[in-house]
């Protein structure tokens, strides 16, 4: 699959028989798409591959209007995290009040929530505002290995955010950390996901992207397990995959998809972003979040 970029969108417009009509068609389709809204509550990634930058690109590519509340600034790139500067609880609260008081989101996702005081603010505001379609990505460690969640925040995450969630999206390492179980096969994934669902009452997407042979994910709900097969893409550039998947799920929930439909659509989008083969930076590079945009022209 060729790499599709903003330049390709422009090229497609200028290659059309009627350039003005093609540009108008693109504008109309984008306007028609952006009738639903989604909010990301997460950290900023200076390099644009993860965090709110990845989330906002993903939300746009998936056809919803994205908004953000920043929990922390990070100095990071594809090789690692050089520094983190968290928001204050008061300022995070002000951001959330500004968003919910004006453009109420149809879905919310959380990413790097950083600390127990910030988690308390997020959980309080989500309850107060009766937020819906909440996707919690329990970000603990970056792709580069840097720790992004302080130790005292894990308990707050489980006790305050998980019970509010429509879905939590831990990868295998995060699932092990949250359950204390060792996961070596699909049966272990089912056992761990069942434990999380029973403990917190939320649906669980146990992501299998770190499995060596496939990219099968397990969606565990009150109805039991649902396996969603995935094709493993041979691409070392995986910076921001978790952020991208959870943002895409939130976007599709905002559009009214059922949970299984939203997860499958998000998996398909992520597979396309990996397959597009963007290659930037000197470490684990970012995904191609705009790979599907020329289909709008």
Buried (B, 14 or more C-beta within 10 A) or exposed (E): EEBBBEEBBBEBBEEBEEEEEBBEBBEEBEEEBBEBBBBBBBBBBBBBBBBBBBBBBBBBBBBBBBBBBBBBBBBBBBBBBEEBEBBEBEBBBBBBBEBBEEEEBBBBBBBBBBBBBBBBBBBBBBEEBEBBBBBBBBBBBBBBEEEBBBEEBBEBBBEBBBEBBBBBBBBBEBBBBBBEBEBEEBEBBBEBBBBBBEBBEBBBBBBBBEBEEEBBBBBBBEEEBBBBEBEBBEBEBBBBBBBBBBBBBBBBBBBEBEBEEBBBBBBBBBBBBBBBBBEBBEBBBBBBBBBBBBEBB
